[in-house]
Amino acid sequence: QKTKFRKVPEAQKKPSCKMRRHRCQIVSDTTSESGSESDVDNTAMRCISCREEYLPRDAGTCKECYIEAGETEEELKREIDDLKAKISFLRFSSPLDHVNNNSRSFTDVVLIASEDAAASPPIPAHKSVLVSRSPVFKAMLENEMEESRSGTIKITDISYDALRTFVYYLYTAEACLDEQMACDLLVMSEKYQVKHLKSYCEKFLVTKLNPENSLMSYAFAHQHNAKHVLDAALSQITENMDKVTKREEYTELVEKDPRLIVEIYEAYLSKQVNTAAPGASTSKTVCKPSI
């Protein structure tokens, strides 16, 4: 049987909204108490978008809103394709793509990883790109500092692979990460104030958190102001306190930075208090810090 849609009166229509979500709600019938199948079949539904009533056997929303939803989906697809094209156009070509061809591709500065300086080649870049991506590079290259005069920037305490990945990200907003690389790049992004890269690394590291690495991740995040990792690691720790306190890393952290252990126990005790049921006994045994 073909579904019939009722025409929505113009007075009942609401202004069109491109991002409107189309949902429905049941209109209760207080006069019926039998609960029979026929009652369910005749229960009126109402489209939340335009408030028009329809039966459950209909399409799930009124015809006008159903058509509008399809048009909105197609429009969003076109907008996404347009944004992808713009991103592709605005993305820089990395000078690292030309290194193997012995081409400097009009670069005017090189970066050197001091840790691997003897064994690794300098990494070419453009001052304009570095300045636009990092306030630290901007201050370094716009003022008469040694790096600006020599055209060479030496980066300490970083591996060649990490520096290369860092520079590549400044051009493309892309990076192939593992846990070690994410940590290295987070340190770099914190030092050179590349907020987008720092957020990118934090999101990756949060997905890798577990009870085994939560303590070291918490200490690392605390040192480098990585709030998202800090909060996620603390949550892992407080949820697995019995396991965490038995690990070797816990003993090491007690010796190296007892202040962090105190912070962890403060968060743990606060969570215990907040989750305790009203009127419940507070005599439950709580792990005590061994400091």
C-alpha atoms as one frame of an Amber mdcrd trajectory, in Angstrom:
protein
   0.000   0.000   0.000   1.432   3.342  -1.045   2.218   5.696   1.811   0.240
   8.912   1.757   1.827  12.086   3.035  -0.317  14.841   4.415   0.322  18.332
   3.124   1.674  20.606   5.838  -0.247  23.896   6.087   1.954  26.894   5.370
   1.108  28.418   8.749   2.589  25.412  10.551   5.896  25.388   8.692   8.980
  26.682  10.432  11.815  28.515   8.691  14.184  26.173   6.874  17.396  25.320
   8.686  20.221  23.639   6.744  21.613  21.878   9.802  18.219  20.826  11.228
  18.065  17.280  12.590  14.900  15.386  11.629  13.471  13.422  14.517  10.056
  12.294  15.694   8.151  11.972  18.948   5.076  10.028  20.054   1.888  11.984
  20.670   0.319  10.236  23.686  -3.328   9.237  23.561  -4.549   9.409  27.177
  -8.028   8.057  26.270  -6.714   4.592  25.324  -5.586   2.151  28.004  -5.967
  -1.189  26.199  -2.421  -1.226  24.803  -3.577  -3.383  21.873  -1.678  -3.690
  18.596  -4.293  -1.615  16.813  -3.738   1.180  19.349   0.003   1.102  18.622
  -0.630   1.190  14.875  -2.870   4.230  15.269  -0.592   6.103  17.658   0.092
   9.515  16.191   3.694  10.566  15.639   4.859  14.133  15.212   7.757  15.400
  13.104   9.857  17.560  15.425  11.074  19.614  12.474   7.678  20.932  11.393
   5.280  19.480  14.050   3.161  17.681  11.417   1.529  14.460  12.652   1.812
  11.114  10.845   1.314   7.416  11.611   4.157   5.029  12.610   3.664   3.132
   9.341   4.652   6.226   7.385   8.194   7.187   6.406   9.358   8.373   9.833
   9.051  12.060   9.046   6.784  14.205   6.940   7.385  14.369   3.200   8.621
  17.960   3.136  11.196  17.355   5.875  12.265  14.061   4.276  12.985  15.839
   0.995  14.727  18.709   2.780  16.965  16.248   4.660  18.058  14.681   1.367
  18.817  18.093  -0.129  20.798  19.083   2.976  22.888  15.910   2.740  23.763
  16.600  -0.888  24.628  20.213  -0.096  26.916  19.136   2.755  28.684  16.681
   0.449  29.321  19.484  -2.050  30.652  21.762   0.704  32.990  19.020   1.966
  34.345  18.425  -1.541  34.877  22.179  -1.933  36.754  22.383   1.385  38.969
  19.451   0.391  39.855  21.228  -2.840  40.708  24.452  -0.982  42.877  22.600
   1.545  44.732  20.865  -1.261  45.318  24.224  -2.980  46.542  25.979   0.200
  48.847  23.174   1.320  52.528  23.887   0.765  54.815  21.551  -1.096  57.463
  20.454   1.382  61.077  21.151   0.383  61.873  17.732   1.828  60.325  16.256
  -1.308  63.211  17.754  -3.298  66.090  16.730  -1.036  66.861  13.557  -2.951
  67.000  15.547  -6.191  69.653  17.916  -4.775  67.249  20.803  -5.289  66.853
  23.505  -2.638  63.499  24.564  -4.183  64.176  28.247  -3.415  64.704  27.597
   0.307  66.529  30.230   2.359  67.208  28.518   5.701  68.300  25.108   6.966
  67.596  23.320  10.235  70.121  21.002  11.853  69.422  18.389  14.499  72.355
  18.910  16.864  71.948  15.397  18.223  72.706  13.885  14.788  74.559  16.810
  13.217  77.590  14.800  12.090  75.652  11.983  10.461  72.553  13.729   9.101
  72.107  16.311   6.332  70.630  19.756   7.045  66.902  20.108   6.495  65.960
  22.897   4.047  63.013  25.196   4.695  61.580  28.619   3.903  61.766  31.417
   6.446  58.310  32.632   5.481  56.777  29.251   6.336  58.597  28.920   9.658
  57.623  32.465  10.635  53.961  31.886   9.774  53.771  28.640  11.752  55.714
  29.444  14.927  55.924  32.618  17.050  59.324  31.426  18.265  60.709  31.116
  14.746  59.119  34.482  13.965  61.007  36.202  16.787  64.182  34.355  15.878
  64.185  35.196  12.163  62.695  38.688  12.139  65.243  40.022  14.607  68.984
  40.249  14.048  69.782  37.000  15.761  72.483  34.536  14.764  69.982  32.228
  13.040  68.702  35.078  10.879  72.183  36.143   9.787  73.601  32.674   9.149
  70.493  31.050   7.702  71.068  28.049   9.977  68.892  26.977  12.903  70.331
  24.379  15.271  67.763  22.380  17.209  69.071  20.701  20.357  67.893  17.492
  22.034  66.004  16.165  19.028  66.661  13.372  16.585  67.002  13.947  12.865
  63.864  11.905  12.113  61.798  13.897  14.594  63.039  17.228  13.230  62.362
  16.135   9.673  58.827  15.079  10.617  58.337  18.380  12.459  59.336  20.444
   9.420  57.191  18.297   7.143  54.187  18.932   9.400  54.714  22.700   9.219
  54.198  22.453   5.458  51.509  19.779   5.163  49.764  19.388   8.553  50.461
  15.657   8.235  52.634  13.322  10.295  53.067   9.578  10.588  53.101   8.909
  14.327  54.079   6.219  16.746  54.215   6.795  20.502  57.860   7.894  20.571
  57.456  10.229  17.602  54.305  11.726  19.124  56.206  12.452  22.348  59.137
  14.011  20.457  56.848  16.190  18.359  54.821  17.250  21.383  58.033  18.488
  23.013  58.941  20.350  19.812  55.483  21.849  19.407  55.507  23.037  23.018
  58.952  24.608  22.621  58.130  26.359  19.331  54.444  27.039  20.161  52.909
  25.110  17.275  49.508  24.610  18.909  47.897  22.580  16.141  50.692  20.004
  16.169  50.612  19.793  19.962  46.886  19.087  19.918  47.413  16.517  17.161
  50.024  14.667  19.233  47.945  14.838  22.410  44.950  13.242  20.703  47.164
  10.426  19.437  48.749   9.804  22.843  45.365   9.727  24.582  44.327   6.825
  22.332  47.409   4.879  23.470  46.835   5.267  27.210  46.419   2.187  29.397
  47.037   1.296  33.071  50.592   0.211  32.256  51.770   3.517  30.763  49.451
   5.928  32.580  51.953   6.947  35.289  54.770   7.802  32.896  52.304   9.534
  30.582  51.025  11.606  33.505  54.547  12.685  34.455  55.387  13.480  30.825
  52.197  15.482  30.320  52.793  17.387  33.559  56.274  18.369  32.398  55.150
  19.596  28.979  51.760  21.166  29.844  49.791  18.603  27.830  46.436  19.028
  29.563  44.427  16.524  27.505  46.972  13.772  28.132  47.256  14.816  31.776
  43.518  14.519  32.412  43.171  11.251  30.501  46.184   9.691  32.238  44.916
  10.772  35.663  41.570   9.165  34.902  43.323   5.910  33.979  45.359   6.026
  37.182  42.459   6.689  39.551  40.369   3.955  37.919  43.171   1.395  38.305
  44.794   2.526  41.550  45.415  -0.972  42.935  47.325  -2.029  39.812  49.185
   1.249  39.357  50.616   1.384  42.879  52.198  -2.046  42.419  54.174  -1.059
  39.346  57.882  -0.247  39.329  57.179   3.124  37.704  55.177   4.101  40.777
  58.156   3.517  43.082  60.401   5.497  40.731  57.968   8.405  40.631  57.708
   8.436  44.433  61.475   8.935  44.593  61.820  11.393  41.701  58.730  13.561
  42.082  56.613  12.851  45.192  54.617  16.018  44.491  52.953  14.242  41.550
  52.047  11.303  43.769  50.352  13.697  46.180  48.365  15.227  43.301  47.319
  11.759  42.141  46.066  10.790  45.608  44.222  14.064  45.997  42.400  13.348
  42.731  41.774   9.745  43.770  40.317  10.666  47.170  38.203  13.401  45.609
  36.801  10.879  43.148  36.047   8.429  45.976  34.119  11.102  47.862  32.177
  12.266  44.804  31.157   8.763  43.744  30.201   7.530  47.227  26.484   6.875
  47.603  24.574   9.179  49.994  24.516   7.692  53.463  27.070   5.009  52.579
  29.738   4.100  55.087  33.059   5.889  54.592  35.023   3.118  56.268  36.067
   1.583  52.939  39.786   0.886  52.761  41.640   3.410  50.617  45.117   2.967
  49.182  47.581   5.145  51.041  50.562   6.786  49.367  53.871   5.198  50.246
  55.800   8.455  50.486
